[in-house]
Amino acid sequence: MTWIWVAVLGLLALIAAAFSLFRRIRIPREPEREGYQDEEASLAYDRTSRWPVFALERYIVLSARGTHRIQGTLLDVGCGPGFLAAKIGHRYPSLEVLGLDVNRYMISLASARLSRSRRRYGLVLGDASSLPFSANSVDIVVSSLSLHHWNDPSAAFREVYRILAPGGRLFIFDIRRDVPHFVYYAFTWGQALFSPRAIRRTNGAVGSLWSGYTAEELERLLAAQQFAGVAVRRGLAWLVVKAGKPSN
């Protein structure tokens, strides 16, 4: 009967290991773990943005709108090298698409990419906590993999609320910090094995995870504002935020 006890103990060990791997990791938010995206890192990010995982990210952002009508003016906060703005502009040709980024070199990369299009885009150098747009002037704000970089998210959300027109909508996609343990290990090994040198140097993938928020933290941040219809949905390694400005 010894083999039965060995089998039982082995099964229990496997269950314990699986439970540990799928349990959400508990780490403090430490944005300083991710370095600044200099020109070399920005170029590396531009290249990796073509990877299928980032195509999936853009698909999720576009799908987040649900039945909401896309029209008017859209602002992509933290537009990076312009992949999401280009995708949105291609899908909605009548939409005015604006992009904003705090990184001057990222703006130059986005400008080069978007200039190949037949349509016009507006690109602005600026910070999310002080948006250079007038009140009630934007119908839709999107942001993808940028929120964890914002130095003052409370100020940024106030600014987003200010510039949104009544009835306007906010859609955010970002990495979540409380991923399952196996996802954290995948980030760590994936960065070590596949990330370009400049991203490894700035600790781009793992640092982004340490810089991210949990759903509960974002719900508290948004609750401090006047947004309506706030919903924060968890994915495997990401969060999707939907919120709106009430109509007058």
N, C-alpha and C positions, 0 to 999 in steps of 0.2 A: 504493500500500500504506500510505500515511500514515494513512488513516482506520482501518485495522486496529489500528495502534499506539495511536491515540487511543482507540479502543473498549476495547482491552486495559487501557490506563492508567486509563480511566474506571471500568471494572469493578473493577480493583484498588482504586481509591479508594473505591468504594462498599462493597467488602468490608471495607476497613480502617475505614471509618466505622461500619458495622454492628457490627463486632467491638468497637469502642470503646464504642458505645452499650449493648451488651449485657454488657460486662465489668463485674464488680462494682466498685463504688466503694470506695476505701480512705481513710477519714477517721477521725481519732481521736475517741474518745467525749468530748463536751463538753456535759454537761447544763445548764451555765449559759447556753447559747444559747437556752433556752426560758424565758420569763418565768413568773411566778406567776399562777395563774388566779384573779384577783380576781372580784368579783361580776359585772362586765360581761362578762368572758371566760367565766365559768361559764354565764351566760345564753346567750351565743353558742354555747358547746359544747352546751348543752341543745337549741338550735334545730338545729344541724348534725347532731346525733345521729339526727335523723329522715331524713337523706339516705340514699339507697340503698346507698352504700358502707359505712355503719355497720350497715345491716340485714344486709349480707353478712358483716360482722365477727361479728355475733351468731349468724348461721347457722353460721359456721365453728366458733365456740366450742361451740355445742350439738352439732355433728357430731363434735367431737373426742372425745366420750365413747365412740364406737364401740359395742361391745357391753356396756360397763360399766353396771351397774344403778344407776339414780338413785333413791336412797331415803335417808331419815334427815334429816340437817341439812346444808345447803349454805351456805357463806360466799362472798360476792362481795367480794373485796378490791379497794378502789378502785372502788366501785360508781358513782361519778359521779352523774348525775341519775336513775339507776335503771332505764334501759331494759332492760339485760340481766337484772336481777333480776325485772323485771315479766314478761319473756318466759319466763324459767325457771319462775316461779311459775304462770303461765298454763298452761304445758305439763305441769307436774308438780304438781297441786293438793294431793297428800298430803305434799309435801316442805316441810320448814321452811326458809324462805329468809331469810338474814341478809345485810345489806349493811354494809360499813365503808368510810369515807372520811376522809381527814385534813382535808378542806376542809369547814368548817362550813356554808358556803352550798350546796355540792353536796348535803350531807345534807338541807338544807331543801328543795331542789328534788326530791330523790328522795322525801322524805316526802310532798310535795304530790302527786306523780305516783302513788305507790303507795297513797295513801289513797283513791283512786278505786276501788280493787279491793275485791271482797267478802271477800277473804282477808287475813290479817294477815302483815306483814313485820316483821322486826326490824332497825332501823337503828342503827348505833353510830358515834360519832365516835372515831377512833383511828388509830394509825400502824401500818403493816405490820410494822415492826421491833419492835413491842411489842403484840402482839395481846391484847385484853382478854377472852380466853376460856380456860377451863381445859383442861388436857392431855387428849387423847383424846376431845374433845367434839364434833368436827365430822367428818362423813363425806366431804364433798367440798369442796374449795376451788377456786374459779375466779377468774380475774383477766383483764381485758381492757383493753388500752391503758393500763395503770397501772404495770407493772413498771419502765418507763424513768423513772418519777417517784420510785421508792423510793430514799431517801438511803443506806440500808445494805442492799443486797440479800442479803448473807450472813446478817445478823441476821434479815431477813424470812423467808428460807427455813428457818432454824432454828426460827422461830416457827411457820411453817406445819407443819413436821414435828411440832412439839410438840403442836399442837392437833388434828392429824389422828388419828382413831381407827385402830387397827390394821386394815389392809386399805383405808384411805381413799385417795382419789385427788386429784391436783392437775392442773388444766388451766389453761394460760396462753396467751393470745393477745397478741402485742405486735408493734410495728413492728421491723424489722431494720435495722441501720445500713448493712450492706454491700449495699445494693440495686444493681441495674444502673444505669448512668449515666442511661439514659433515664427511669427511674423517679424518680431524684433531680431531674432537670429538670422532670418532671411535677409533683412536689411543689412545686418552687419557683414555677413558673408558675401552678399551681392555687391556691396560697396567695395570690399576687398578684392573680389575676383573680376568684376566687370566694369566698374566705374572708371572713367578716365582719370589720369593722374591728378589733374587740377581739382576734380571733385573730391578725390580722396584727400588731397592736401587741405581742402577747406572743410572736410568732414561733412560733405553736402547731404548725403542720404541719411545717415544716422543722426547727424546734427539737426536736420529738419525734424526728425521724429522727436528728439528731446525738446525742440522749440515749439512743438505743436500743443494743441489744447485737447481737453476732453469735452464730451458733449455737455456735461454738467457745467463746466466752466464757461462755455460759450452761451449756454442758456442764461446764466447769471449776467454775463456781459450785455446780452441783448435785452434782458428784462429791465436793465437800467435805462434803456432808451424807450422810445414811444412806438416801436415797431409793432405791427399787427400780424397775426397769423404766423408767429414764429414756430418753425419746426427744425429740429436738428436730428438728422438721421445718421446712424452709424453704418459704415461699410466695413469690410474686412480690415482695411488699414487707413480708412479715410472718414471724413465727416462731410455731409452735404447740408448746407444751411439754406433755408428759405424764409424770407420775411418780407414785409411790405410796409408801405406808408399809407395810412388810411386815406380814403377819398374824402374830399371836403363835403 
